């Protein structure tokens, strides 16, 4: 046969009718297959050669004239297994020629441009090849309702190969055609559409495939291969066409579920899940970009809006697909839970109220939430019973970036909201946890949200049934949902709840400690009176046994004070009997208790007993050697006296009040500024004394007022810490009620005005704000009007006071600036929390012994200063009245002791 024989054969076949084709099929089919490129006459050689033309014509003749005469049972063996491999070779050759010719494509090279257009469009072309394959698949669909896979085994894989590479070519067209895409964009679009039609037709055929429990291993392998190849196509077309993308994924999900029992152990579930999550996030981000563009352009209609609505619906499709696929194959996701967790975190991190979310309108935010997030919500319900997901979410080693801290908190809140409706074993799974319980994880996550809490971000919440949701702060939102969850917590999970509450109360984050206290108080109100009483006793024992200078004791004290109000009266009486107020060892507990919580009779009795015990402790120290190292119980006694006068001062007898004032006066006789500046314990003593003097401010004599202001003025020159300055501010607030006697005004008035001026100019915002409020009260109440202008010693201070009185708001920072500041503050807070957590971790080894250093000169000066102060105090007492009989003996003993000290120094 000569080289022209194939063309003659094709010309002859053009005149054959239906019956002739059927009769001559056995004889002609081998000759046509030989005529196919890759057979006897070789592959394509050059662009436009007749062999290329004949190759596509042969394929069309085979599918249109002879394929209909082959039975379904013989299709694979007789036709597909022989024709399709050569079809793929034809396709690859065409793709190679396209890529080669495209490199030289320019608008000036019209001949080459025409060649490329011919390859893509004119017969024989890529479009013709795709059309022929589409016709082939369409015909198979007409044969019968259910098509056995073994009858068309080669067809799906071959067609998918063509589809995938065609879409890839279209996707890469900008780079393939070297920036000259506009020259052939129309024919590329036609190629894309034909590939789209071919895929649609193939999916229709594959939907007709019949597989049952008797299916062979080869059939299962083939179907799995089909699904995996379609998954690869999804990654190619993700940004090309919404409808095509959705339909392709719909096919994957549908076929996976349809043949669930046969394919479940063979599918690459992690790859399918990863693709779903990736495309869900991709569509979600597209939504946000469109919404942000409309927000910036202030255009809420038109093409962008329609595209936004389509993209939101695509997001909903992906959410539904995730829900359906997860429901059927959850048991295979043990190694993929981090992807599901990250899906939620990344969505929440880019959606309001996140500080890292783009700015979009409320309308678009509501539509995304209503259409997409609502559809995604059932996925959480499906994941709750899955232990690997629980371990992922509650892991202590998440190490999340700043933008995912709030999302983690919201994920935990969502889980809490759904957990109460779950079976007991699911609740136990989350509430007991493997490393952290759900309670502990929430407190830890909440602590990381410092920026959102400070901003503060707001979330919608329904406060009253039947009313629309209103925005509330993140703190309020978490507190409401946590308390609701506590109300549904099973009694068997109370140990985990109590552990998490106590751990959070004792933690380094004040706002987290406050959340734990609010939740604990809710538990006390919601639970039984016995539970509340039990918790109060436990907290009181902790306070009593811990060192009073631990910051954790302050937090426990606040909790104890609040919970006492929630106790039943009989339980309060039992507490007073268990921790007797008259016993000094119990003063550490009572200093934290508000006596207002007690009934009037119990309050009066406890206040009296506390005052007696507190005064006794103070007198014992004052009558001793007054060692600074023994001041801690004295400060506890002063705190108790402050609590008694603060909450039950009106119930105390006049004689008891006079005794307290006398004791307070004795303290001021030995306090020295330098010593107070050096000793934190004395700083606490000073603060307590100042607060106590506020109750007796109008009963202070001239000498005591002079001493108090002299010490404060001297101490202020030594730059005291903030808590001492705040105590000074509070004391100055009460000075408006005092008439300073004439003989003291010359000394006290300048010191008073100087203290106010210094505090009003303080750079610490908290002290400055308190100083403004204190000055306002002082100016309104004082009878010494001439002192007021002396406190304002600079124009800047005057302007700040005037602005405060006029309630003029300072220049407000923009939302953008505030957001950025919160992000930076979060980094600082996180670093501090990590540092504190590291310091609190025990190494399990005993601490190294500290080196013994010789006493410093400052320590000697401090000790001698205390001795001098004690001598001055005795002198003052002797001037006021007759000494007790034992004083002379005591002074003689002290004289001997001082002589011994003097001799040892020489």
C-alpha positions in Angstrom: 0.0 0.0 0.0 1.4 3.4 -1.0 1.5 6.5 1.2 -1.7 7.8 -0.6 -3.7 4.7 0.3 -4.9 6.1 3.6 -6.3 9.2 1.9 -8.0 7.1 -0.8 -9.5 4.9 1.9 -10.9 7.9 3.7 -12.4 9.3 0.5 -14.0 5.9 -0.2 -15.5 5.7 3.3 -17.2 9.1 2.8 -19.8 7.4 0.5 -20.7 4.5 2.7 -24.1 4.2 4.3 -25.1 2.8 7.7 -25.6 -0.8 6.6 -22.4 -1.0 4.6 -20.4 0.3 7.6 -21.9 -2.4 9.8 -21.1 -5.2 7.2 -17.6 -4.1 6.5 -16.6 -3.3 10.1 -14.4 -6.4 10.6 -12.4 -5.8 7.5 -12.1 -2.0 7.6 -11.4 -1.4 11.3 -7.9 -2.9 11.2 -7.0 -0.8 8.1 -8.3 2.4 9.8 -6.3 1.6 13.0 -3.2 1.2 10.8 -3.9 4.6 9.2 -4.0 6.2 12.7 -0.8 8.3 13.5 1.5 6.2 15.5 0.8 3.1 13.4 2.4 2.1 10.1 2.4 5.5 8.7 4.1 7.2 11.7 3.3 10.3 13.8 2.9 13.9 12.9 5.9 15.3 11.3 5.3 18.9 10.5 2.5 21.5 10.9 -0.1 21.1 8.2 1.0 17.7 6.8 -1.7 15.5 5.5 -0.9 12.8 8.1 -2.1 15.1 10.8 -5.2 15.8 8.9 -5.8 12.2 8.2 -5.3 11.3 11.9 -8.2 13.4 13.1 -10.4 12.4 10.2 -9.7 8.7 11.0 -10.8 9.3 14.6 -14.0 11.0 13.6 -14.8 8.3 11.1 -14.1 5.6 13.7 -16.4 7.2 16.3 -19.2 8.3 14.0 -19.4 5.5 11.4 -18.2 2.3 13.1 -18.4 2.8 16.9 -22.3 2.5 16.8 -22.0 -1.0 15.3 -19.9 -2.4 18.2 -21.7 -4.1 21.1 -21.2 -2.8 24.6 -19.6 -6.0 25.6 -17.0 -5.6 22.8 -16.3 -1.9 23.1 -13.2 -2.1 25.4 -11.5 -5.0 23.6 -12.4 -4.1 20.0 -12.3 -0.3 20.1 -11.3 1.7 23.1 -8.2 -0.2 24.0 -6.9 0.2 20.5 -8.2 3.7 19.5 -7.7 5.7 22.6 -3.9 5.2 23.2 -3.4 6.6 19.6 -5.8 9.4 20.3 -3.7 10.4 23.3 -0.6 10.3 21.2 -2.4 12.6 18.7 -3.4 14.9 21.5 0.2 15.1 22.9 1.6 15.8 19.5 -0.9 18.6 19.0 0.0 20.1 22.4 3.7 19.9 21.6 3.2 21.7 18.3 1.1 24.4 20.0 3.7 25.0 22.6 6.5 25.1 20.1 4.8 27.5 17.7 3.5 29.7 20.5 7.0 30.7 21.5 7.4 32.8 18.4 3.9 34.2 18.3 3.7 38.0 17.7 1.2 40.3 16.2 3.5 40.9 13.2 4.0 37.2 12.5 0.6 36.8 10.9 1.5 33.4 9.3 2.4 31.8 12.6 -0.6 33.4 14.3 -2.8 31.8 11.6 -1.1 28.4 12.1 -1.8 28.5 15.9 -5.4 29.5 15.3 -5.7 26.6 12.8 -4.3 24.1 15.3 -6.8 25.3 17.9 -9.9 25.7 15.8 -9.9 24.9 12.1 -10.4 21.2 11.1 -8.5 19.2 12.1 -7.9 21.0 15.4 -8.0 20.7 19.1 -11.6 21.7 19.2 -12.4 19.0 16.6 -10.6 16.4 18.6 -12.5 17.4 21.8 -15.8 17.4 19.9 -15.1 13.9 18.5 -14.3 12.6 22.0 -17.5 14.2 23.4 -19.5 12.5 20.7 -17.9 9.2 21.6 -18.8 9.5 25.3 -22.3 10.7 24.4 -22.9 7.6 22.3 -21.9 5.3 25.1 -24.3 7.1 27.4 -27.2 6.0 25.0 -26.4 2.3 25.1 -28.1 1.3 28.4 -29.1 2.7 31.7 -26.2 1.0 33.7 -22.8 0.7 32.0 -20.3 -1.9 33.3 -17.0 -0.3 34.0 -15.0 -3.2 32.4 -16.8 -2.4 29.1 -15.2 1.1 28.9 -12.1 0.7 31.1 -9.8 2.8 28.9 -12.3 5.6 28.1 -12.5 7.5 31.5 -8.8 7.7 32.1 -8.0 8.7 28.5 -10.7 11.4 28.4 -9.7 12.7 31.8 -6.1 13.0 30.5 -7.2 15.1 27.6 -9.5 17.3 29.8 -6.8 17.9 32.5 -4.1 18.9 30.0 -6.5 21.1 28.0 -7.5 23.0 31.1 -3.9 23.3 32.2 -3.0 24.7 28.7 -5.8 27.3 29.1 -4.7 28.2 32.6 -1.1 28.7 31.6 -2.0 30.4 28.4 -0.6 33.8 29.5 2.9 32.3 29.9 2.6 29.8 27.0 1.7 32.5 24.5 4.4 34.9 25.7 2.1 37.9 26.5 0.2 37.7 23.1 -2.8 35.9 24.5 -5.1 38.6 23.0 -4.3 37.3 19.5 -5.9 33.9 20.1 -8.1 34.4 23.2 -11.3 33.7 21.3 -10.1 30.3 20.0 -8.7 29.4 23.4 -12.1 30.2 24.9 -13.8 27.9 22.4 -11.3 25.2 23.3 -12.1 25.7 27.0 -15.8 25.4 26.4 -15.4 22.2 24.4 -13.3 20.7 27.2 -16.0 21.8 29.6 -18.6 20.0 27.5 -16.5 16.9 27.3 -16.1 16.8 31.1 -19.8 17.3 31.6 -20.5 14.4 29.2 -18.0 12.1 30.9 -19.4 12.8 34.3 -22.8 11.9 33.0 -21.4 8.6 31.8 -19.5 7.8 35.0 -22.7 8.5 36.9 -24.2 5.5 35.0 -21.4 3.1 36.0 -22.7 0.2 38.0 -20.6 -1.3 40.8 -21.6 -3.7 43.5 -20.0 -5.9 46.1 -19.0 -8.3 43.4 -17.0 -5.7 41.5 -13.5 -6.8 40.7 -10.4 -5.2 42.3 -9.5 -3.8 38.8 -12.9 -2.0 38.7 -12.3 -0.5 42.2 -8.8 0.6 41.3 -10.1 2.2 38.1 -12.9 4.1 39.8 -10.5 5.3 42.5 -8.1 6.5 39.8 -10.9 8.4 38.1 -11.8 10.2 41.4 -8.2 11.1 42.1 -7.7 12.4 38.6 -10.8 14.6 38.8 -9.4 15.8 42.1 -6.2 16.9 40.2 -8.4 18.7 37.7 -10.1 20.6 40.6 -6.7 22.1 41.6 -6.2 23.3 37.9 -9.6 24.9 37.5 -10.1 26.5 40.9 -9.7 30.0 39.6 -11.1 29.5 36.1 -14.9 29.0 36.4 -17.2 28.8 39.4 -19.8 26.5 37.9 -17.2 24.2 36.5 -15.3 24.1 39.7 -18.5 23.4 41.8 -19.7 20.7 39.4 -16.3 19.0 39.4 -16.3 18.8 43.2 -19.9 17.7 43.2 -18.9 14.7 41.0 -16.1 13.8 43.4 -18.3 13.9 46.5 -21.2 12.1 44.7 -19.1 9.2 43.4 -17.3 8.8 46.7 -20.6 8.6 48.6 -22.2 6.4 45.9 -19.5 3.8 46.1 -18.8 4.4 49.7 -18.4 0.7 50.8 -16.2 -0.2 47.9 -13.9 2.8 47.8 -13.6 4.0 51.4 -10.4 2.1 52.1 -8.7 3.1 48.8 -9.5 6.8 48.4 -6.9 9.5 49.4 -9.2 11.0 52.0 -6.5 13.4 53.2 -6.0 14.8 49.7 -9.7 15.2 49.1 -10.2 16.9 52.4 -7.2 19.1 51.8 -8.5 20.2 48.5 -11.9 20.9 49.9 -10.5 23.0 52.7 -8.1 24.8 50.3 -10.9 25.7 47.8 -13.2 26.7 50.6 -10.7 29.2 51.9 -9.9 30.4 48.4 -13.6 31.1 47.7 -14.0 32.8 51.2 -11.0 35.1 50.6 -12.5 36.0 47.2 -15.7 37.0 48.9 -13.8 39.2 51.3 -11.8 40.8 48.5 -14.9 41.6 46.6 -16.7 42.9 49.7 -13.6 45.1 50.6 -13.5 46.5 47.1 -17.2 47.4 47.3 -16.7 49.0 50.7 -13.8 51.1 49.4 -15.6 52.1 46.2 -18.9 52.7 48.0 -20.6 50.8 45.1 -23.1 48.3 46.4 -24.6 47.0 43.2 -23.6 46.0 39.7 -21.2 43.3 38.5 -19.1 43.2 41.7 -22.3 42.6 43.8 -23.5 39.8 41.5 -20.0 38.2 41.5 -19.9 38.5 45.3 -23.2 36.8 45.7 -22.1 33.9 43.4 -18.9 33.5 45.3 -20.8 33.4 48.6 -23.0 30.6 47.2 -19.8 28.8 46.1 -18.6 29.0 49.7 -21.9 27.5 50.8 -21.5 24.7 48.3 -18.0 23.9 49.7 -19.3 24.0 53.2 -22.1 21.6 52.4 -19.6 19.4 50.6 -17.3 19.3 53.6 -20.2 18.4 55.8 -21.4 15.6 53.6 -17.9 14.1 53.0 -16.9 14.4 56.7 -20.1 12.6 57.7 -19.3 9.6 55.6 -15.5 9.3 56.0 -14.8 10.8 59.4 -13.0 7.7 60.7 -10.3 8.3 58.0 -9.6 11.8 59.1 -7.4 11.0 62.2 -4.3 12.5 60.5 -6.2 15.5 58.9 -7.8 17.1 62.0 -5.2 20.0 61.9 -6.5 20.9 58.4 -10.1 21.1 59.7 -9.0 23.1 62.8 -7.0 25.4 60.6 -10.0 25.9 58.3 -12.0 27.3 61.2 -9.1 29.4 62.5 -8.3 31.0 59.1 -12.0 31.8 58.4 -12.5 33.5 61.8 -9.1 35.3 61.5 -10.2 37.1 58.3 -13.8 37.8 59.4 -15.1 40.5 61.7 -14.6 41.1 64.6 -11.0 40.0 64.1 -8.4 42.8 64.2 -6.9 41.2 61.2 -10.1 41.1 59.0 -10.5 43.5 56.1 -13.0 46.3 56.4 -16.3 45.2 54.9 -19.9 46.5 55.1 -22.3 45.2 57.7 -24.6 44.0 54.9 -21.9 41.9 53.3 -20.8 40.6 56.6 -24.3 39.4 57.4 -24.7 37.8 54.0 -21.4 35.8 54.4 -22.5 34.8 57.9 -26.0 33.8 56.9 -25.1 32.0 53.7 -21.7 30.5 54.4 -21.0 30.3 58.1 -24.4 28.9 58.9 -23.8 26.1 56.3 -20.4 25.4 57.8 -21.8 25.2 61.4 -23.0 21.5 61.2 -19.4 20.4 60.6 -18.6 21.2 64.2 -21.4 18.9 65.4 -20.0 16.0 63.3 -16.5 16.5 64.7 -17.4 16.7 68.4 -17.4 12.9 68.9 -14.1 12.5 67.1 -11.3 12.1 69.6 -8.4 13.1 67.3 -10.2 16.4 66.6 -10.6 17.0 70.3 -6.8 16.3 70.8 -6.0 18.8 68.1 -8.2 21.6 69.3 -7.2 21.2 73.0 -3.5 20.6 72.4 -1.1 22.5 74.6 1.4 22.8 71.6 -0.7 24.7 69.1 1.7 27.7 69.1 -0.9 29.8 67.1 0.1 33.1 65.5 -1.5 36.3 67.0 -4.2 36.5 64.3 -5.5 33.1 65.3 -5.8 33.6 69.0 -9.3 35.1 68.9 -10.5 32.5 66.4 -9.3 29.7 68.7 -11.3 31.3 71.5 -14.4 31.5 69.3 -14.0 27.9 68.2 -13.9 26.8 71.8 -17.0 28.8 72.6 -18.8 27.3 69.6 -17.9 23.8 70.9 -19.2 24.7 74.4 -22.5 25.9 73.0 -23.0 22.6 71.2 -21.7 20.2 73.8 -24.7 20.3 76.2 -26.8 18.6 73.5 -24.3 15.8 73.0 -24.3 12.4 74.7 -22.5 12.1 78.0 -19.5 10.3 76.5 -18.9 13.2 74.1 -19.1 15.7 77.0 -16.7 13.6 79.0 -14.3 13.5 76.0 -14.1 17.3 75.9 -14.4 18.1 79.6 -11.8 15.7 80.8 -9.5 16.1 77.7 -6.2 14.4 77.2 -3.8 17.3 78.0 -6.2 20.2 78.7 -9.9 20.2 79.6 -12.2 22.4 77.5 -12.5 24.7 80.6 -8.7 25.1 80.9 -8.3 25.5 77.1 -10.8 28.4 77.0 -9.1 30.3 79.9 -5.7 29.8 78.2 -7.1 31.0 74.8 -8.9 33.9 76.4 -5.7 35.1 78.0 -4.1 35.3 74.6 -6.7 37.8 73.3 -5.3 40.9 75.1 -5.6 43.0 71.9 -9.2 42.2 71.2 -10.1 42.7 74.9 -8.4 46.1 75.1 -9.8 47.3 71.8 -12.5 46.0 72.6 -14.0 44.0 69.8 -17.8 43.2 69.9 -19.8 40.2 68.9 -23.6 39.9 68.3 -25.5 38.3 71.1 -29.2 37.9 71.9 -29.7 39.3 75.4 -33.5 38.9 75.6 -35.6 36.1 74.0 -37.4 37.5 71.0 -35.2 40.5 70.7 -32.6 41.1 67.9 -28.9 40.5 68.7 -27.0 43.4 70.0 -23.2 43.9 70.0 -21.5 43.1 73.3 -17.8 43.1 74.2 -15.7 40.0 73.9 -15.4 39.7 77.7 -19.2 39.8 78.1 -19.6 37.4 75.2 -17.2 34.8 76.6 -18.6 35.2 80.1 -22.2 34.7 79.1 -21.4 31.5 77.0 -19.0 30.1 79.7 -21.6 30.5 82.4 -24.3 28.9 80.2 -21.9 26.0 79.7 -21.2 25.7 83.4 -24.9 25.5 84.0 -25.1 22.4 81.8 -21.9 20.7 83.1 -22.4 17.3 84.6 -21.5 16.9 88.3 -18.9 14.2 87.4 -17.0 16.9 85.5 -16.9 19.4 88.4 -13.3 18.4 89.4 -12.1 19.6 85.9 -14.2 22.8 86.2 -12.9 23.6 89.7 -9.3 23.0 88.7 -9.6 25.3 85.7 -11.4 28.0 87.7 -8.8 28.0 90.5 -5.9 27.8 88.0 -7.3 30.8 86.1 -7.9 32.8 89.3 -4.3 32.3 90.3 -2.9 33.0 86.9 -0.8 36.0 85.8 -3.5 37.6 83.6 -5.8 39.9 85.6 -8.6 39.9 83.0 -8.5 36.1 82.9 -8.6 35.9 86.6 -11.6 38.2 86.6 -13.4 36.0 84.1 -12.8 33.0 86.3 -14.1 34.9 89.4 -17.3 36.0 87.5 -17.8 32.4 86.4 -17.2 31.0 89.8 -19.6 33.4 91.4 -22.2 32.3 88.8 -21.5 28.7 89.8 -22.0 29.7 93.5 -25.4 31.3 92.7 -26.5 28.6 90.3 -25.4 25.7 92.5 -26.4 24.6 95.9 -25.8 26.6 99.1 -23.6 23.8 100.3 -21.4 23.9 97.2 -21.0 27.7 97.7 -20.1 27.2 101.4 -17.6 24.4 100.6 -15.8 26.6 98.0 -15.6 29.5 100.4 -14.0 27.4 103.1 -11.5 26.0 100.7 -10.6 29.5 99.4 -10.3 30.7 103.0 -7.9 27.9 103.9 -5.8 28.6 100.9 -5.5 32.3 101.9 -4.7 31.4 105.5 -1.9 29.0 104.5 -0.2 31.0 101.7 2.3 33.8 102.3 0.4 37.1 102.2 2.8 38.8 99.8 1.9 36.4 96.9 -0.1 38.2 94.3 -2.3 35.1 94.0 -3.5 35.7 97.6 -4.9 39.1 96.4 -6.9 37.4 93.7 -8.2 34.8 96.1 -9.1 37.6 98.5 -11.2 39.3 95.9 -13.0 36.0 95.1 -13.6 35.3 98.8 -15.1 38.8 99.3 -17.5 38.3 96.4 -18.5 34.8 97.3 -19.3 35.7 100.9 -22.3 37.8 99.6 -23.6 34.6 98.0 -23.5 32.5 101.2 -26.6 31.6 103.2 -26.7 33.4 106.6 -26.3 30.2 108.6 -23.2 29.3 106.5 -21.8 32.7 107.1 -22.2 32.1 110.9 -20.5 28.8 110.6 -17.6 30.4 108.7 -17.2 33.0 111.5 -17.1 30.1 114.0 -14.6 28.1 111.9 -12.3 31.1 111.4 -12.7 32.9 114.8 -12.1 36.7 114.3 -10.6 37.1 117.7 -7.7 34.7 116.8 -4.8 36.5 115.2 -4.0 33.5 112.9 -7.4 34.1 111.2 -6.8 37.8 110.5 -5.2 36.9 107.2 -8.6 35.6 106.1 -10.8 38.4 107.5 -8.7 41.2 106.0 -10.2 40.2 102.6 -13.8 40.0 103.7 -16.4 42.7 103.2 -18.4 42.8 106.5 -21.3 44.2 104.5 -22.1 40.7 103.4 -22.9 39.7 107.0 -26.2 40.3 108.8 -26.2 43.3 111.1 -25.8 41.4 114.4 -23.0 39.1 113.1 -21.3 42.1 111.4 -21.2 44.1 114.6 -19.8 41.2 116.6 -17.2 40.3 114.0 -16.1 43.9 113.5 -15.6 44.4 117.3 -13.6 41.2 117.6 -11.5 42.0 114.6 -10.7 45.5 116.0 -9.7 44.1 119.3 -7.5 41.4 117.8 -6.0 43.9 115.3 -5.2 46.5 117.9 -3.7 43.9 120.2 -1.3 42.8 117.4 -0.3 46.4 116.6 0.3 47.3 120.3 2.4 44.2 120.7 4.7 45.3 117.8 4.8 48.9 118.9 5.8 47.8 122.4 8.5 45.5 121.1 11.7 46.3 119.3 9.7 47.3 116.1 11.7 45.1 113.8 10.8 45.6 110.1 11.0 41.8 109.6 8.1 41.4 112.0 5.9 43.9 110.1 4.0 41.4 107.9 1.5 40.4 110.6 1.2 44.0 111.6 0.2 44.9 108.1 -2.4 42.1 108.2 -3.8 43.6 111.4 -3.9 47.1 109.8 -5.7 45.6 106.8 -8.3 44.0 109.1 -8.8 47.3 110.9 -9.3 49.0 107.6 -11.9 46.4 106.5 -13.7 46.8 109.9 -13.9 50.6 109.6 -14.7 50.6 106.0 -17.7 48.3 106.2 -18.8 48.5 109.9 -17.2 51.7 111.3 -20.6 53.0 112.4 -21.2 50.0 114.6 -18.0 50.4 116.6 -18.0 52.0 120.0 -16.3 55.4 120.5 -13.8 54.0 123.0 -12.6 51.5 120.4 -12.3 54.2 117.7 -10.3 56.4 120.1 -7.9 53.5 120.8 -7.4 53.0 117.1 -6.6 56.7 116.5 -4.1 56.5 119.4 -2.4 53.5 117.9 -2.2 55.1 114.5 -0.5 58.1 116.0 2.2 55.9 117.5 3.1 54.6 114.0 3.8 58.0 112.6 6.3 58.8 115.3 9.0 56.5 114.0 8.3 56.4 110.2 11.1 57.9 108.2 11.1 58.7 104.5 14.4 57.0 103.5 13.4 53.8 105.4 10.0 53.7 103.8 11.5 54.2 100.4 13.9 51.2 100.9 11.5 48.8 102.6 8.5 47.4 100.6 6.9 46.2 103.8 7.0 49.7 105.3 5.5 51.1 102.1 2.5 48.8 102.6 2.3 50.0 106.2 2.3 53.6 105.1 -0.5 53.0 102.5 -2.6 51.3 105.1 -2.1 54.1 107.6 -3.0 56.7 105.1 -6.2 54.9 104.2 -7.1 54.5 107.9 -6.5 58.2 108.6 -9.1 59.0 106.1 -11.8 57.8 108.5 -10.5 60.1 111.2 -9.5 63.0 109.0 -11.5 65.6 111.0 -10.3 64.3 114.3 -6.5 64.6 113.6 -4.6 66.9 115.8 -2.1 69.5 114.5 0.9 67.5 115.4 -0.2 64.4 113.6 -1.3 66.3 110.4 2.2 67.9 110.4 3.9 64.6 110.7 1.8 63.0 108.0 2.6 65.8 105.5 6.2 66.1 106.4 6.7 62.4 105.7 4.8 62.4 102.4 6.8 65.4 101.2 10.1 63.9 102.1 9.1 60.5 100.6 8.0 62.1 97.3 11.5 63.4 96.8 12.7 59.8 96.8 10.4 58.8 93.9 8.1 56.3 95.6 6.4 53.5 93.7 3.0 53.8 92.1 0.9 52.2 94.8 2.3 54.6 97.4 1.5 57.6 95.1 -2.1 56.3 94.7 -2.4 56.0 98.5 -1.3 59.6 98.8 -3.8 60.7 96.2 -6.6 59.0 98.1 -5.5 60.7 101.3 -5.4 64.1 99.6 -9.0 63.6 98.4 -10.2 63.6 102.0 -8.2 66.8 102.9 -11.0 69.0 101.5 -13.0 68.2 104.6 -10.3 69.4 107.0 -9.8 72.8 108.4 -6.0 73.2 108.9 -5.4 75.2 112.1 -3.6 78.5 111.8 -0.4 77.3 113.5 0.0 74.5 111.0 -1.0 76.2 107.7 2.4 77.8 107.2 4.0 74.3 107.0 1.2 72.1 105.7 -0.3 74.3 103.0 2.9 74.5 100.9 3.4 70.7 101.2 -0.2 70.0 100.3 -0.1 72.2 97.2 3.3 70.8 96.2 2.0 67.2 96.5 -1.0 68.0 94.4 1.1 69.7 91.7 3.5 66.7 91.5 0.7 64.2 91.3 -1.2 66.2 88.7 2.0 66.2 86.6 2.6 62.5 87.0 3.3 60.7 83.7 1.5 57.5 84.8 -2.0 57.8 83.3 -3.7 56.0 86.2 -2.1 58.2 88.9 -2.7 61.3 86.8 -6.4 60.5 86.3 -6.9 59.8 90.1 -5.0 63.0 90.9 -7.4 65.0 88.7 -10.4 63.4 90.4 -8.9 64.0 93.9 -8.1 67.6 93.1 -11.7 68.2 91.8 -13.1 66.9 95.1 -10.6 68.9 97.1 -11.3 72.1 95.3 -15.1 71.7 95.7 -14.9 71.0 99.5 -11.9 72.8 100.9 -12.3 76.0 102.9 -8.7 76.9 102.1 -9.4 78.4 98.7 -6.0 80.1 98.5 -4.4 76.7 98.3 -6.2 75.7 95.1 -4.4 77.9 92.6 -1.0 77.1 94.3 -1.6 73.4 93.2 -1.6 74.5 89.5 2.0 75.6 89.1 2.2 75.3 85.3 0.1 76.2 82.3 0.0 72.5 81.1 -1.4 71.4 84.5 -4.0 74.2 84.4 -5.1 73.2 80.9 -5.4 69.5 81.9 -7.5 70.4 84.9 -9.7 72.8 82.9 -10.2 70.1 80.3 -11.1 67.5 82.9 -13.6 69.8 84.6 -15.1 70.7 81.2 -15.1 67.0 80.3 -13.3 67.8 77.1 -12.3 64.7 75.2 -8.7 64.4 74.1 -7.9 63.8 70.5 -9.1 60.4 69.6 -7.0 58.0 67.6 -8.4 56.5 64.4 -9.7 52.9 64.4 -6.9 51.9 62.1 -4.3 53.4 64.5 -6.0 51.8 67.5 -6.0 48.4 65.8 -2.3 48.6 65.0 -1.6 49.6 68.6 -3.5 46.7 69.9 -1.6 44.3 67.7 1.7 45.6 69.0 0.5 45.5 72.6 -0.6 41.9 72.1 3.0 41.0 71.2 4.3 42.7 74.4 1.6 41.0 76.6 2.3 37.6 75.1 6.0 37.9 75.7 5.3 38.9 79.3 2.9 36.0 79.9 5.4 33.5 78.5 8.1 34.9 80.7 5.9 34.7 83.8 4.9 31.1 82.9 8.5 30.2 82.5 9.4 31.6 85.9 6.6 29.7 87.6 7.6 26.3 86.1 9.3 24.2 88.6 12.5 22.5 87.6 12.2 19.7 90.1 15.6 20.6 91.6 16.2 22.4 94.9 17.2 26.0 94.5 20.8 26.9 94.9 21.7 28.4 98.2 22.2 32.1 98.1 25.6 33.5 99.0 25.8 35.2 102.4 26.8 38.8 101.9 27.9 41.1 104.8 25.3 43.7 105.9 25.4 46.9 103.9 25.8 50.4 105.3 22.2 51.1 104.3 21.0 48.3 106.5 22.9 49.7 109.5 21.5 53.1 108.8 18.0 51.7 108.6 18.3 49.8 111.9 19.8 52.8 113.7 17.1 55.0 112.2 14.4 52.8 113.7 16.1 53.0 117.1 16.1 56.8 116.9 12.5 56.8 115.9 11.6 54.6 118.9 13.4 57.0 121.2 11.5 60.0 119.8 8.2 58.1 120.2 8.9 57.5 123.9 9.8 61.1 124.4 6.5 62.2 122.8 4.6 59.8 125.1 6.3 61.1 128.2 5.3 64.6 127.4 1.6 63.5 127.1 1.3 61.8 130.5 2.8 59.6 133.3 4.7 56.5 132.2 3.8 53.0 133.4 5.8 51.5 136.3 7.7 49.0 134.1 9.1 51.6 131.8 12.1 52.5 133.9 13.2 48.8 134.2 12.8 48.4 130.4 14.8 51.5 129.6 17.6 50.3 131.9 17.7 47.0 130.1 17.8 48.8 126.7 20.6 51.0 128.0 22.7 47.9 128.9 22.0 46.3 125.5 23.1 49.5 123.7 26.3 49.7 125.8 27.2 46.1 124.8 26.6 47.0 121.1 28.8 50.1 121.5 31.6 48.0 123.0 31.4 45.4 120.3 31.9 48.1 117.6 35.0 49.5 119.2 
